[in-house]
């Protein structure tokens, strides 16, 4: 009888230990979801971006009046890009249109109508996409892949960069953004 009680006590302690270990691991895993977010220790100047709109007209992007501006570089063939675009759209709703501006820049040689239809199929409503089909902006910013999202403050200074995909409408990202 004493042996059974000892075994049950040990089993109980192991159960508690592993339950708390899993919570710790889960939290660690959850926090690591921002591992591809690079926060600059000092804000950086950000250049004017010369892109094209959906009609092919030249557009200069250099005014940032919102609390944050996220500039996302994407392509239709990029699976991680396609996966994260809806979360950027939802972020505007969650964060508030007065606080955040999303600028999407397509970096591929594609017919603009095809890219716009692609975004419409994803039900993107809260941001506009522009085009860098000559890769001038990508070269200027030294982008090495996509998706990449540059985060600017209200002064138009780069404060962070996300290299790779991210769930932008997650609580952890929104909390981190609010702390920047």
Residue pairs with C-beta under 8 A, 6 or more apart in sequence:
30 172
31 172
33 166
33 167
33 170
33 172
33 173
34 166
34 172
34 173
34 176
36 162
36 163
36 164
36 165
36 166
37 160
37 161
37 162
37 166
37 173
37 176
38 160
38 161
38 162
38 163
39 159
39 160
39 180
40 158
40 159
40 160
40 161
43 153
43 155
43 157
43 158
43 159
44 157
44 158
44 159
45 157
45 158
46 150
46 152
46 156
46 157
46 158
47 140
47 141
48 60
48 61
48 62
49 60
49 61
49 62
49 71
49 105
49 137
49 140
50 58
50 59
50 60
50 136
50 137
51 58
51 59
51 61
51 105
51 130
51 131
51 132
51 137
52 58
52 59
52 112
52 130
52 131
52 132
52 133
53 59
53 128
53 130
53 131
54 112
54 113
54 116
54 129
54 131
55 112
56 112
59 130
61 71
61 103
61 130
62 156
63 156
64 101
64 152
64 153
64 154
64 155
64 156
65 101
65 154
66 98
66 99
66 100
66 101
66 154
67 98
67 99
67 100
67 153
67 154
68 95
68 99
68 100
68 101
68 151
68 152
68 153
68 154
68 177
68 180
69 100
69 101
69 102
69 103
69 151
69 152
69 156
70 88
70 91
70 100
70 101
70 102
70 103
70 149
70 150
70 151
70 152
70 168
71 103
71 104
71 105
71 149
71 150
71 152
72 81
72 84
72 85
72 88
72 102
72 103
72 104
72 105
72 147
72 148
72 149
73 105
73 107
73 132
73 137
73 138
73 143
73 146
73 147
73 148
73 149
74 81
74 82
74 85
74 104
74 105
74 106
74 107
74 146
74 147
75 81
75 106
75 107
75 108
75 110
75 146
76 82
76 106
76 108
76 110
76 114
76 115
76 118
77 108
78 146
78 147
80 146
80 147
80 164
80 165
81 146
81 147
81 165
82 122
83 165
84 147
84 165
84 166
84 167
84 168
85 104
85 119
85 122
85 124
86 122
86 123
86 124
87 166
87 167
87 168
87 169
87 170
88 102
88 104
88 126
88 127
88 149
88 168
88 169
89 102
89 122
89 123
89 124
89 125
89 126
89 127
90 168
90 169
91 100
91 102
91 168
91 169
91 173
91 174
92 100
92 102
92 126
92 127
93 126
94 169
94 174
95 174
95 177
97 126
101 127
102 126
102 127
103 127
103 128
103 130
104 119
104 124
104 127
104 128
104 129
104 130
105 129
105 130
105 131
105 132
105 137
106 115
106 129
106 130
106 131
106 132
106 133
107 132
107 133
107 135
107 137
107 138
107 143
107 146
108 133
109 133
110 131
110 133
112 131
115 129
115 131
116 129
119 129
132 138
141 150
144 163
145 163
145 164
147 162
147 164
147 165
148 161
148 162
148 163
148 164
149 161
149 162
149 166
149 168
150 158
150 160
150 161
151 158
151 159
151 160
151 161
151 162
151 177
151 180
152 158
152 159
153 159
153 180
159 180
160 180
166 173
167 173
